[in-house]
């Protein structure tokens, strides 16, 4: 597991920065919850006057800011999954391309390690980093919810909210990695990766706003990890989870296939 350990060490500093930033953001937003809860009547009256497309886009047509999980889903979760997905695709676009640009790929290929094992250990390292990030942020969010809640809430639903971003984040890791293996693409830039995430997030946003654009939900990972559906139903739909798992398997398979045949420039 030399490649795995090396990957974890090289990304540990950036992992801490992203993790602490997201955890701090989550806790800070949850600190404001008592204010929203105390002004629930006036807040609901104000929100009801907003355009219905706006309400649907943010889930405010089905959730209430006076409810702790509704508040968490609409005020915290949206930013957490977007930011963590940006981190995920930045990992994906640099997993192998960084080795080539830094010329460290020579060291890896000179060792008795197959290309498939290199990819597998790097993917395992990225999954470990994202899982650890989600665990820390979820723990901090749970602490914030426990400190500032004013009523009981279903813990199972919160657990699903904590888990749902992970398979979506993996899609972006694998999407970014696959993009670097396409013919003629020695590496994918951080800017292009960020652009992919923002475009897919915007697609999901538009899909929620209008029934005529609802078909766009099928095109973005964000829709399959939507907080509104999880809070209203109490769990993540099996169909959505299977779609994310299937997408991850296809992207990983494509990466292995392309990297085995790729001419690595030394």
C-alpha positions in Angstrom: 0.0 0.0 0.0 2.9 2.3 -0.7 1.0 4.4 -3.2 -2.0 4.7 -0.9 0.1 6.0 2.1 2.0 8.3 -0.2 -1.2 9.8 -1.6 -2.7 10.3 1.9 0.5 12.1 3.2 0.7 14.3 0.1 -2.9 15.5 0.5 -3.2 15.7 4.2 -2.6 19.4 4.5 -5.1 20.4 1.9 -7.6 17.9 3.5 -7.3 19.6 6.9 -7.9 23.0 5.3 -11.0 21.9 3.5 -12.3 19.9 6.4 -11.8 22.6 9.0 -13.3 25.2 6.7 -16.5 23.2 6.0 -16.9 22.1 9.7 -16.5 25.7 10.8 -19.0 26.9 8.2 -21.5 24.3 9.3 -21.2 25.1 13.0 -21.4 28.8 12.4 -24.6 28.5 10.4 -26.2 26.2 12.9 -25.4 28.8 15.6 -27.9 31.1 13.9 -30.7 28.6 14.0 -32.3 29.8 17.3 -32.9 33.2 15.7 -34.7 31.6 12.8 -36.7 29.4 15.1 -37.8 32.3 17.4 -39.0 34.3 14.3 -40.6 31.2 12.7 -44.0 32.8 12.1 -42.8 35.9 10.5 -40.1 34.0 8.5 -42.7 31.6 7.1 -45.0 34.4 6.2 -42.1 36.2 4.4 -41.0 33.0 2.6 -44.5 32.2 1.4 -44.5 35.5 -0.6 -41.4 34.6 -2.6 -41.7 33.2 -6.2 -42.6 29.6 -6.2 -39.7 28.8 -8.5 -37.3 30.2 -5.9 -39.0 28.2 -3.1 -38.8 25.0 -5.1 -35.1 25.5 -6.0 -34.2 25.7 -2.4 -36.7 23.2 -1.1 -38.6 25.8 0.9 -41.9 24.7 -0.5 -41.6 21.5 1.4 -39.3 22.3 4.3 -39.5 24.9 7.1 -36.6 26.9 8.5 -38.2 26.5 11.9 -37.4 22.8 11.9 -33.8 22.0 12.7 -33.3 19.5 9.9 -35.2 21.7 7.4 -32.9 24.5 8.4 -29.8 22.3 8.1 -30.9 21.0 4.7 -31.6 24.4 3.2 -28.9 26.6 4.8 -26.0 24.2 5.5 -26.2 21.0 3.4 -26.4 22.8 0.0 -23.1 24.6 0.5 -21.5 21.6 2.1 -22.2 19.2 -0.8 -21.2 21.8 -3.4 -17.9 22.7 -1.7 -17.0 19.1 -1.0 -17.8 18.2 -4.6 -15.4 20.9 -5.7 -12.7 19.4 -3.5 -13.5 15.9 -4.9 -13.1 16.9 -8.5 -9.9 18.7 -7.7 -8.6 15.4 -6.3 -9.8 13.5 -9.3 -8.2 15.8 -11.9 -4.8 15.6 -10.1 -4.6 11.9 -9.0 -2.6 10.8 -12.0 -1.9 14.0 -14.0 0.1 15.4 -11.1 2.4 12.4 -11.2 3.1 13.0 -14.9 3.6 16.8 -14.6 5.9 16.4 -11.6 7.7 13.5 -13.3 7.1 11.2 -10.3 5.3 8.7 -12.5 8.7 7.4 -13.4 9.3 6.3 -9.8 5.9 4.5 -9.6 6.2 2.7 -12.9 9.8 1.6 -12.1 8.5 -0.3 -9.1 6.9 -3.8 -9.2 3.4 -2.3 -9.1 0.9 -2.6 -12.0 -0.9 0.3 -13.4 -4.2 -1.1 -12.2 -2.9 -1.2 -8.7 -1.6 2.4 -8.9 -5.0 3.6 -9.9 -6.8 1.4 -7.3 -4.6 2.6 -4.4 -5.0 6.2 -5.5 -8.8 5.8 -5.7 -8.8 4.2 -2.3 -6.9 7.1 -0.9 -9.3 9.6 -2.3 -12.2 7.7 -0.9 -10.6 7.6 2.5 -10.0 11.4 2.5 -13.6 12.1 1.5 -15.0 9.7 4.0 -12.9 11.2 6.7 -14.0 14.7 5.7 -17.6 13.7 5.8 -17.2 12.1 9.2 -15.6 15.2 10.7 -18.1 17.6 9.2 -21.0 15.4 10.1 -19.8 15.1 13.7 -19.5 18.9 14.0 -22.9 19.4 12.4 -24.4 16.9 14.8 -22.9 18.7 17.8 -24.2 22.0 16.5 -27.7 20.5 16.0 -27.7 19.0 19.5 -26.6 22.4 21.0 -29.1 24.6 19.2 -32.1 22.4 18.5 -35.4 23.3 20.2 -37.2 20.0 19.5 -36.5 16.4 18.9 -35.6 15.2 15.4 -35.2 11.8 13.6 -31.5 10.8 14.0 -31.8 8.3 11.2 -32.6 11.2 8.8 -29.6 13.1 9.9 -27.4 10.0 9.3 -28.7 9.8 5.8 -28.0 13.5 5.3 -24.4 12.8 6.5 -24.0 9.8 4.1 -25.6 11.1 0.9 -22.9 13.4 -0.2 -20.2 10.7 -0.2 -21.3 8.7 -3.3 -21.9 11.9 -5.1 -18.5 13.2 -4.2 -17.0 9.9 -5.5 -18.7 10.5 -8.9 -16.8 13.8 -9.2 -13.5 12.2 -8.2 -14.0 9.5 -10.8 -15.2 12.0 -13.4 -12.2 14.2 -13.0 -9.9 11.2 -13.1 -11.5 9.8 -16.3 -11.2 13.2 -17.9 -7.4 13.1 -17.6 -7.3 9.8 -19.4 -9.2 10.8 -22.5 -7.1 10.9 -25.7 -5.4 14.2 -26.2 -5.9 15.2 -22.5 -2.7 14.7 -20.7 -4.2 16.6 -17.7 -7.4 18.3 -16.8 -7.0 21.7 -15.2 -8.4 22.7 -11.8 -10.5 25.3 -13.6 -12.1 22.8 -15.9 -12.9 20.6 -13.0 -14.5 23.4 -11.1 -16.5 24.3 -14.2 -17.9 20.8 -14.4 -19.1 20.9 -10.9 -20.7 24.3 -11.2 -22.4 23.4 -14.4 -23.9 20.2 -13.0 -24.9 22.1 -9.9 -26.7 24.7 -12.0 -28.4 21.9 -14.0 -29.8 20.5 -10.8 -30.9 23.9 -9.6 -32.8 24.5 -12.9 -34.4 21.1 -12.7 -35.8 21.9 -9.3 -37.2 25.2 -10.4 -39.5 24.0 -13.2 -41.5 20.9 -14.1 -40.6 21.4 -17.7 -36.9 21.0 -16.8 -37.4 18.2 -14.4 -35.8 15.7 -16.8 -32.4 17.4 -16.1 -32.4 15.8 -12.7 -31.1 12.6 -14.4 -28.0 14.4 -15.5 -26.5 15.6 -12.3 -25.2 13.8 -9.2 -26.5 16.6 -7.0 -30.1 15.6 -7.7 -29.5 12.0 -6.4 -28.2 13.3 -3.1 -30.8 16.0 -2.6 -31.4 17.0 1.0 -35.1 17.9 0.5 -36.0 14.4 -0.6 -34.1 12.9 2.3 -35.7 15.1 4.9 -39.2 14.7 3.6 -39.0 10.9 3.2 -36.6 10.2 6.1 -34.1 8.4 4.0 -32.2 8.3 0.8 -34.1 6.6 -2.0 -32.6 3.3 -3.0 -33.0 4.2 -6.7 -30.9 7.3 -6.2 -28.2 5.4 -4.4 -28.1 2.7 -7.1 -27.7 5.3 -9.8 -24.7 6.9 -8.0 -23.2 3.5 -7.4 -23.7 2.5 -11.0 -22.2 5.8 -12.2 -19.1 5.3 -10.1 -18.6 1.8 -11.3 -18.8 2.9 -15.0 -16.4 5.8 -14.5 -13.9 3.6 -12.6 -14.1 0.9 -15.3 -13.5 3.5 -18.0 -10.5 4.9 -16.2 -8.9 1.5 -15.7 -9.5 0.6 -19.4 -8.0 3.8 -20.7 -5.0 4.0 -18.3 -4.0 0.4 -19.1 -3.6 1.4 -22.8 -2.4 5.0 -22.3 1.1 6.0 -23.4 2.5 7.7 -20.3 4.8 10.5 -21.2 8.0 10.4 -19.0 
